[in-house]
């Protein structure tokens, strides 16, 4: 396995674990309902901007992953789509790059 692939894999793991630490801490403090977390995302203009920034990045990544997966017939790359929306772009993007470099 190349060094570049290992870097992408390490970043995907980091991008899954690090944000989840904060999400779980928030849920433990505030309760396990998703509604209050979504409300917190829009508490001010700075957080709203970050939410929209990440939403647009996630959508762009999804379009790219689907288009590339169809073109290259590398269906394993589609795993990055649920990783992006269930965990975040910080996991989905490096995961796709890791999976893409395998072909």
C-alpha positions in Angstrom: 0.0 0.0 0.0 1.4 3.4 -1.0 2.2 6.1 1.5 -0.5 8.3 -0.1 -3.2 5.7 0.4 -2.1 5.3 4.1 -2.4 9.1 4.5 -5.9 9.1 3.1 -6.9 6.1 5.3 -5.5 7.8 8.4 -7.4 11.0 7.5 -10.6 9.1 7.0 -10.3 7.5 10.4 -9.4 10.8 12.0 -12.3 12.4 10.2 -14.6 9.8 11.6 -13.4 9.7 15.2 -12.6 13.4 16.0 -16.0 14.9 15.0 -17.8 12.0 16.6 -16.1 12.8 19.9 -17.8 16.2 19.9 -21.2 15.0 18.7 -21.3 12.3 21.4 -20.2 14.7 24.1 -23.0 17.1 23.0 -25.6 14.4 22.9 -24.6 13.2 26.4 -24.9 16.7 27.8 -28.0 17.8 25.9 -29.9 14.6 25.3 -30.1 12.2 22.4 -32.7 14.1 20.3 -31.6 15.3 16.9 -33.9 18.3 16.8 -32.0 20.4 19.4 -28.7 19.7 17.7 -30.1 20.9 14.4 -31.4 24.0 16.2 -27.9 24.6 17.6 -26.5 24.5 14.1 -28.4 27.7 13.3 -27.8 29.6 16.6 -25.9 32.4 14.8 -24.7 33.5 11.4 -21.3 31.8 11.9 -22.7 28.4 12.6 -25.3 28.8 9.8 -22.5 29.6 7.4 -20.5 26.5 8.4 -23.6 24.3 8.1 -24.2 25.6 4.5 -20.5 25.3 3.6 -20.4 21.7 4.7 -23.8 20.9 3.1 -22.7 22.2 -0.2 -19.4 20.5 0.0 -21.1 17.2 0.9 -23.5 17.5 -2.1 -20.6 18.3 -4.4 -18.6 15.4 -3.1 -21.7 13.1 -3.6 -22.2 14.2 -7.2 -18.5 13.6 -7.9 -18.4 10.2 -6.2 -21.5 9.0 -8.0 -20.2 10.3 -11.4 -16.7 8.8 -10.9 -18.1 5.5 -9.6 -20.3 5.1 -12.6 -17.6 6.1 -15.0 -14.9 4.0 -13.5 -17.3 1.2 -12.4 -15.6 1.4 -9.0 -18.7 0.7 -7.0 -16.8 0.4 -3.7 -16.3 4.2 -3.8 -20.0 4.7 -3.2 -19.4 3.8 0.5 -18.1 7.4 0.8 -21.7 8.8 0.2 -23.2 7.4 3.4 -20.0 8.1 5.3 -20.2 11.7 4.2 -23.8 12.2 5.3 -23.7 10.1 8.5 -20.3 11.2 9.7 -19.2 14.2 7.7 -17.1 15.5 4.8 -14.1 15.1 7.0 -14.5 11.3 6.7 -16.2 10.9 3.4 -13.7 12.8 1.2 -10.5 11.1 2.5 -12.3 7.7 2.5 -13.2 8.2 -1.2 -9.7 9.2 -2.1 -8.4 6.1 -0.3 -10.8 3.8 -2.1 -10.2 5.6 -5.4 -6.5 5.1 -5.2 -7.0 1.3 -4.9 -8.2 1.0 -8.4 
